[in-house]
């Protein structure tokens, strides 16, 4: 009997229409499917499982996946009230997501994103690598414990295109009296390759500025890590440092020729960013009256790597710059992302290259109030089914629970706010249902009066029919409440206010 069942199952697989198609056509079909659908297809049959799990297919699907924008806001306190870390995904239609990203905990800090994997720093003794789409997480021990002044900006996450390895790097501050103590400089970069058993310490050619790393950022392009360091003899008194993740070698790149600063503006700021896989330097003077506000012109230079030399070219010159330039990716699909003092995030379209740009018309993506400005990071993000269990040799891999990390006492108030919103939605739903039941009963009575040729009944019946158009198909079945990000929370509140207003009108 068992052999007949096995045989019939094999026959069904052989007779499957899709499996009868040519292999390249099957691949083209699967490449168009999102990760959530592929994860369900894995359990259909052994053939599909092997096909979808094949490393080459994972790479091909990753290359075809749409590139979204991920805006990350770190946890902070606003007017004494804690706000958890939160992430907003912006799709190709520039529409923000409303549901929270489950793999990001309320105390997590994002320090990198590549191939659908997020690098997350925690205040505990571990860091986390998480797959945005599958929810799979890899927990790793930090390279150094109890380091004073450690910060998520000292970590970086990259993928090497040649070795196909994922690398996590950490700038370790110089020691004081033999004990790790982050101050102003570092002489060691700690590197971890996913799957290895321990971190590797690599000495820098000289002590470098740790403050510059924190202020200007870090980018990873083509297997190399880049950041800004102080160089008093160089143009603009800064230079770009590079670290080859494969050869473990360092190099210094001079900045473009400096332009003369205007005396009526304040000091100049620098950021290192990534535009379409190219190293980019963003610089602007600050306002004399507000050290965080940008003034004058925002210059954007890109580094062109050729076989013969490295050459800087000015890509954009933006007049009336925005207040804040997020990183490491602030240009997406020919639009520049920027924060304004009006608590809004905008996407401005860039026309042409090597030209002056006026940021006049922009798409308002979201309102980030009451959160503080200057705390937003912007990443290019994809959804992939890159597996983390193959790297579990030195870490713990697990799928996190939806509320993992939210049991901490400091977040009880925030959880209470979300619970109150869900409870209000439930009560509103039941109240609307009760009102519609009353309206339906009155409609039947008015129909009876209309049959008796009472003129007033016809008018009341018309009003009731308009009310009954809003009657739900299944009033006892509530929509499941998912954990929302604060954009979704604000939208849910606004929708409830609109529903309450409509219900009051129906009551009248």
N, C-alpha and C positions, 0 to 999 in steps of 0.2 A: 504493500500500500504506500509506504514511504517513498519507494523508488518511483512509483507512478506520479506522486506529487512533485518530486524533484524533476521528473521528465516533463511534466506538464508546465512547470515553471520555466524550464529551459526552452520549451517550445514557445511559450509566450514571449520570452525575450528575443528568440530568433525571429518570431513573426512580427515583432514590433516594427511599425512602419519607419520610425526614425532610424532604427538600427540597420534598416535595409538601404539607407541613403549612403552616398559616398562619404568617406571620412572627412574630406575637406568641407563638404556642405554641412555636416553635423557640427563641425567646429565653428563655422560661420553663424549657425543658429545659436550655439551656446555663448558665443562672444557677445551677442546682443542682449543676453539676459543679465539682470542685476544679480548681485551677490546673494541676496535673500532668496531668490528663486533657485540659484545654483546649489545652495545649501540643502534645499528640499530635493533637488534632482539627484544628489549624491546617493540617497538611500533608495532610489528607484530600482537599480540593478547594478551588478558588478561592473558591467561595461561602462556605464555612465560614471560610476564611482572612480574607476581608474582613469577615465578620460578627463574628468574635471579636476582630479587631484594631481594630474601630471604637472610637474614643475614648469614645463614649456608652455602648457596651456595657461597656467597661472600668470606667467609673464605676458603672454599675448593678451589675455583678458585685462590685465593691468594697463597695458598700453592703449586699449580701446575705451577704458572707463572714462566717464566725464570728469573734468577737473572742477571741483567746487571750491568755494571760499570758506574757510573755517576761521571765525572770529572768536578769540578766547579772551575772557575777562577774569582776571584772578580774584580770589576771595579777598574781601576787604570789609572794613567797618565804615558805615555811613551814619552819621549822627548817633553813634553809639549802638546801632543795630547791625549785626553781622550779615553780610551777603556772601553766599557760597560762590566758589568758582563755577563758571558757566560758559558754555560754548554755543555759538549760533552758526548754523550751516547756511550758506547762501548758494542757491542752485543756479543753473544756467540762465534762468529767467530773472535772476536777481531778486528772488523771493526768500525771505528769512524763514528758517525752521521755527517750530513752536515747541517741540518736544526736547527734553534734556538728553544729553549724550550719556548713556548709562555707565560707560567705562570711566568717566571723569567724576571723581569724588569731590565733595565740597571743599576739601583742603588740598586738592591736587594743583600743581602748577605745570603748565605745558612748556616743554623746552625743545620739541622737535616733532616733525611730521614727515614721513616719507613712505611711499607705496602703501598707503592705507594704515600704517602703524603710527601710533602716537607715543612719544616719549614723555612720561609724566614724573615730575619730582614731588616727593612727599616729605613731610617734616619728620617722618619716622626714619628708621635705619635702612629703608629700602627705596628703590625707584621702580617704576612700572613701565612696561612696554605693552600697549594694548592695541588690538585690532578694532578699529572703529566700527566695522560692519558685522563681524562675527561675535564680538564681545569677549573674545579670548584674551587673557592677560598673562603676562610673564613678570613675576616679581623677582627682583635682583637685589643683592646686598650692595650698599653704597661702597665706593672705593675707600673712603676714609670716614670713620665714625667720630661723632662729637666734634666736628670741625666748626669752630666759632665763625660766625659771619658767612656760612655757606649760603649760596643763593642759586635759584633755578637757572639764572642766566649764565652760570658758569658751566652748565652742561650743554651738550649738543648731540644730535642724533643724525646719522647719515647712512647712505647705502653706496657701496663702491661698485660702479658698473662693470669693472673688470673681474674682481675677485668674487662678486656677488655676495659680499658679506655686509652685515649690518654692524655699524660701529657706534658706540657711545663714548664721548670724550668728556673729560672733566678738568677744568683749570684748578689746580691745587695751589692755594696761597702759600707763600713762603713760611717756613717755620720760625717760631720765636722761642729760643731756649729749648730747642729740640721738640717742641710741641706744635702740632698744626694750629695755625692761627691766621686766618685770612686778613690781610691788611691791604696794602696798595699794589703789591707786585706778586708775580708767580714765576717759578723756575721749572715747574714740572707739569706736564700734561699726562693725565691718566687715561688710558684707552682700554675699552672692553669690546671684544668681538662676541656677538651673540653665539652661544654654544660653547665658549671657552669656560674654564673653571675659575679664572682669576683675572684681575685687572693688571695692566702693564704700565709701569712708570717710564716716561720718556722725558729726558732733560731738554730744556730749551737752550739755544746758543747763549742767551744772556737773560737776566731778569727782565720781564716785560710787564707792562701796565695792566693790572687787573681792573682798575677803574674804567679804562677805555673799553675793555670787553663788556662790562656791564652797561655802559652808556651808549655804545654804538652798535652792539649786537654781533652775532656770528652767523655766517652762511656756509652752506656746503654745496659745492658744484663740482661734478665730474670727479668725485673721489678725493677732493681737497677741501680743507677747512680754511676759511678766511676770516680775519678780524682786523680791527684797527689798533695800532699801538702808537705811543709817543715817539717822535723822532724830530728833535729840535732843529737839526740841520736840513731837514727835508721841506718840501713845499707844504705850506699850511701846518708845518710842525707835526705832521702825522704821516704814517706810512701803513701800507697793508702788509700784514704777515700772513703767510700761507703755510699749511702743514699737510703734507701728502700722507694720507691714511694708509697707503700701501708701502711706500718706501720709508715712511716715518722720517722724512726730511723737512727742513724748514727753508723758507725763502722770503725775501723782503721785496716789495714792489712799491716804487715811488708813486705818489699821487700826481695828478695832472698839475700843470703850471697854475700857480695861485693867481686869482684875480684880486685887485685892490679892494679892500673893505671900505665901506662908507663910515665916516666918523660919527654920523648921527644915529647909527645902529649899535647894538651891543655885540658881545662876543659871538663867534661863529660856532655852530654845532655841526657834527658829522655823524652820519649813520652809514653802515654797510648793509646792502640789500641785494636781493636776487631778482632780476627781471629776465624772464624767458631763458633761464639757465646761464645768464651772464652776471659777472660780478659788477656791482653798481655802487657808486658813492653818491650819497645825497647830502647836500650841504646848504646851509642858509644861516644868515646872521639872525640873532635874537633881538627882541625889542629891548630898548634901554629901560623901559618901565615895567616890563614883565619878562623875567628871564626864561620862561617856558614858551612864550609866544614867539612865533617866527615873524621876521620882517624882511623887507627887500625882495629879493628873488631867490627861488629855490632851484638850485642847479643840480642836475642829475647827469652823472658821467658813467659810461659803461666801459669795461675793459675788454678789448678785442685781443684774443690770443691767436697769434699766427705762428707758423713754424720759425720765422725769422725773429720776431720781436713781439712785445706786448705794448699795445698802444691804447691810450685813453681817447674817447670821443664823447663830446657833449650830446646827450640824447634829447634832453628837455631843458628848457629854461622857463620856469613857471612864475609868473607875476602874481602878486597877492597870494602868497602860499597859505595853505591851511595851518591850523594850530598844531597838529600832531601827525607824524608819519609813522604808522604802525609797521611792524616787520615780522619776519624777514621778507615776506612777499607782499608788497603793497600795490602792485600793478597786476590786474587780472583782466584778461580778454580786452585789452586796450582801454581799460578804465583804471584810474588811480583812486585808491581808497584813502579817505581822510576823515579825521574828526574835527568838528568845529566847536566853538565855544557855546553853541546853542544846544549842546547835549545830543547832537545827531551825528550819525555816521553816513557819509555821502559817497557815491561812486561817480566820478567825473570822467567824461569821455575825452580821450586824448586824440587829437587830430594831427597825423603826420609825425615826422621825427626831425630832430635838429632844428627845432623852431620854437618860437615863443608861444606859450600856452596861457590862455586866460581861463581860470576856473570860474565860469559864470553859471552854466547849467549843469545840475547834477541830479542823480536819483537818490532820494532819501531812503536809505536802507532800513534804519531803525533808530529809535530814541534810546540812548543808553542811560538816561537818568533813572534813579538817583545816583548811579555809580559815578566814580570820579573819572575825569579825563586822564589820559596818558597811561592807562593801565591795560590797553587793548593790544593784543597781538593778532597778526593776520598770516595765515598759512594757506598754501595750495593743498587741497586734500582730495583723495580718491577713496572709493570703497572697493576693497579687494578681499580675496580669500587666501592671503598669505598666511601660512600656518605657523604658529608659535610653538607647538608641541615638539617640533624637531630641534628646538634650542633649549629644551628643559634640563639639560645636563647640570647646569649650575644654578637653576632657578626653579620656582614653583609656578606651574601653569594651571590656571583655573578660569572658569567662566564666572564672573562676579554676579552676585545677586543684585536685583534691581535697587535695593535700598542699602547695599553694603556701604559702610562708612557714614551712614546718615543716622546712626544710633547715638552719636556723640552728643553730649549734653548741650554743647554750645549751639547746636543746630535744632534744638527742640522748638524754639520760637519759629524758625523758618518752616519746619515741618507742620507746625500748628497752622500757619497761614495757608499752606497748601491744602490741609485737611478741611479748613473752614470753607475754602473755595469749592472743594468737592461736595461738602455738605450743603452749601448754598445752592449748587447746581441741582442736587437731589431734591431739595425742598421746593425749588422753583419748578422743577419738572412735575412733581406731584400736584402742586397748586394749579398749574396750567391744565393738567388733566382733569382736576375737579371742576375747574371753571368750564371746561368744554363739555363735561357731562351735564352740568346745569344748563348750558346753552342748548345742548341736544334735546333735553327734556322740554325746555321752553319752546323749541322749534316744533316739537310734536303737538304741543298744546295750541300753538299759533296756527298750525296746519288744520287742526280741528275747528278753530274759530274761523279760518278762511273758508272752510267748507260751509260754514254757517253764514258766509257772506258778510263778515264783519270787516270793514275797510281798514281799520287800524291793524288788523292781524297781518295784512299783506306787507305793510311797511316794516313791522317787527320781524317778520320772517326773512325779509331781504337782509336786514342787519345781522340776523343770526347766521345766515348762510355764509356771510363773510367771515364771521368768527370761526365757524366750523371748518373752514378751509385749512386752518392751522392744526387740526386734530392729528396727533401722531398715529401711525399704524399700530404700534405696540406700546401703549403708554406705560406698561409695567417693566419694560426692558430699558434700563439706563445704559448710556454709552460708557464704556470703561474709561476710568480716569487714569491717564498716564502722567508720570512726573514731567512737568512742564519746565522749560527754561523761562526766564523772566519775560521774554517777548510773548510767549504763549500765555503766561499768567496775566499779563496786561490785556491781551486780546480777549481772554476768557472773561475778565472783569467787565470790559466794555460791552461784550455780547450780552452778559447778564443784565447790565443796565438797560440795554435796548429792549430785551425781552420783558423786563419789569415794566418799562414804559408802555409797551404794546399791551401787556396784560391789564394794566390800569385802564387803558383806553377801551379794551374789550369789556371790562367791568362797567364802565360808564355807559 
